[in-house]
Amino acid sequence: MPKIKSKIIFVVLGLLVISVFVIMKIRSKGSGSEIINETSPMIGTIQTFISTTGTVLPKNRLEIKPPVAGRIESILVQEGEDVKTGQILAWMSSTERAALLDAAEGQGDKVLKYWKEVYKAIPLLSPIDGEVIVATTQPGQTVTASDAVVVLSDRLIVRAQVDETDIGKIKLKQSAFITLDAYLDARIGAVVDHIYYESETVNNVTIYKVDLIPENIPEFFRSGMNATVDFKVETRENVLLLPVEAVRREKEDSYVLLKQEGSNNPAKRIIKIGITDDKNYEVLSGVTSSDTVLVTTKKYVFSGVDSSGNNPFLPNIRRSGSSKK
């Protein structure tokens, strides 16, 4: 048994030595190489945004409720239908009228018609110009004064949640873009209509609600849809732009490496940068559009086999020409 244990320990130590050798070889030869690209500052437009989430909601949601308890006789509108102020949405009978008509049905059509004309049904009218968003009540259904027979919306908006650290950058009439989770290809322009004064705490974060009115409401807009809202904070046109990977940092300074004609050594140039959209920097000073900026990227290559083509797990055997015996 002691001999077997000694052999096992020897094998384990041997494997450890080989593993260390392989790792060192990979690190030394597979660490990667630098690739140098050239670019020049370009004149363009840069914009900064604040992104957050939001929900499609009616700006004003009105529930049309009956003045008395009774029975719905007919619904005259459907969901998605546009209605005008004063338009009749439904007819209903009070509890007394419904009981009277039920009794008159057994006395013939003439008696039923008489009581329908004498005891008029109650119309439910639209108080606004808007769209029907709920109309699920069926004729014959019994309702109370607290039941909503039809629900109207004057227009759909998007209510966004903005972090308190960003709310100071949001202004009335500020431009924004809305992207629905269900329709990612559609980017809808909008403007800020209202900024709420009272905050809320969501997941230990203080947020303020902001209402946005879409410039054009697509047909596929539905109440309750989730959206991403991008508030346009700042736009600068005809400015000098550089890719973010071209700008380097050293303490509080920003600098770039410029190509020098007739020299392999680049020149270091301190620059002053402005806003960024995470892809480009606005360059305020230090370079011009005629300068050539060097952009260095690193290419990582994993090398499991050394340059000679030998397997690192096998002894390094040199192959020479065939020898004569």
Secondary structure as the mmCIF struct_conf table of DSSP 4:
data_model
#
loop_
_struct_conf.conf_type_id
_struct_conf.id
_struct_conf.beg_label_comp_id
_struct_conf.beg_label_asym_id
_struct_conf.beg_label_seq_id
_struct_conf.end_label_comp_id
_struct_conf.end_label_asym_id
_struct_conf.end_label_seq_id
HELX_RH_AL_P HELX_RH_AL_P1 PRO A 2 LYS A 29
BEND BEND1 GLY A 30 SER A 31
STRN STRN1 SER A 33 THR A 39
STRN STRN2 MET A 42 PRO A 58
BEND BEND2 LYS A 59 ASN A 60
STRN STRN3 ARG A 61 ILE A 64
BEND BEND3 PRO A 67 ALA A 69
STRN STRN4 GLY A 70 ILE A 75
TURN_TY1_P TURN_TY1_P1 GLU A 79 GLY A 80
STRN STRN5 ASP A 82 VAL A 83
TURN_TY1_P TURN_TY1_P2 THR A 85 GLY A 86
STRN STRN6 ILE A 88 SER A 94
HELX_RH_AL_P HELX_RH_AL_P2 THR A 95 GLU A 105
TURN_TY1_P TURN_TY1_P3 GLY A 106 GLN A 107
HELX_RH_AL_P HELX_RH_AL_P3 ASP A 109 VAL A 118
BEND BEND4 TYR A 119 TYR A 119
HELX_LH_PP_P HELX_LH_PP_P1 LYS A 120 ALA A 121
STRN STRN7 ILE A 122 LEU A 125
BEND BEND5 PRO A 127 ASP A 129
STRN STRN8 GLY A 130 VAL A 134
TURN_TY1_P TURN_TY1_P4 PRO A 139 GLY A 140
STRN STRN9 THR A 142 VAL A 143
TURN_TY1_P TURN_TY1_P5 ALA A 145 SER A 146
BEND BEND6 ASP A 147 ASP A 147
BEND BEND7 VAL A 149 VAL A 149
STRN STRN10 VAL A 150 SER A 153
BEND BEND8 ASP A 154 ASP A 154
STRN STRN11 LEU A 156 ASP A 163
TURN_TY1_P TURN_TY1_P6 GLU A 164 ASP A 166
HELX_RH_3T_P HELX_RH_3T_P1 ILE A 167 LYS A 169
TURN_TY1_P TURN_TY1_P7 LEU A 172 LYS A 173
STRN STRN12 SER A 175 LEU A 180
TURN_TY1_P TURN_TY1_P8 ASP A 181 ALA A 182
STRN STRN13 TYR A 183 ILE A 195
BEND BEND9 TYR A 197 GLU A 198
STRN STRN14 GLU A 200 VAL A 202
TURN_TY1_P TURN_TY1_P9 ASN A 203 ASN A 204
STRN STRN15 VAL A 205 PRO A 214
BEND BEND10 GLU A 215 ASN A 216
TURN_TY1_P TURN_TY1_P10 GLU A 219 PHE A 220
TURN_TY1_P TURN_TY1_P11 SER A 223 GLY A 224
STRN STRN16 ASN A 226 PRO A 243
HELX_RH_3T_P HELX_RH_3T_P2 VAL A 244 ALA A 246
STRN STRN17 ARG A 248 GLU A 250
TURN_TY1_P TURN_TY1_P12 LYS A 251 GLU A 252
STRN STRN18 ASP A 253 LEU A 258
TURN_TY1_P TURN_TY1_P13 GLU A 261 GLY A 262
BEND BEND11 ASN A 264 ASN A 265
HELX_LH_PP_P HELX_LH_PP_P2 PRO A 266 PRO A 266
STRN STRN19 ALA A 267 THR A 276
BEND BEND12 ASP A 278 LYS A 279
STRN STRN20 ASN A 280 SER A 285
BEND BEND13 GLY A 286 GLY A 286
TURN_TY1_P TURN_TY1_P14 SER A 289 SER A 290
STRN STRN21 VAL A 293 LYS A 299
BEND BEND14 GLY A 304 VAL A 305
TURN_TY1_P TURN_TY1_P15 SER A 307 SER A 308
TURN_TY1_P TURN_TY1_P16 PRO A 312 PHE A 313
BEND BEND15 LEU A 314 LEU A 314
HELX_LH_PP_P HELX_LH_PP_P3 ILE A 317 ARG A 319
#
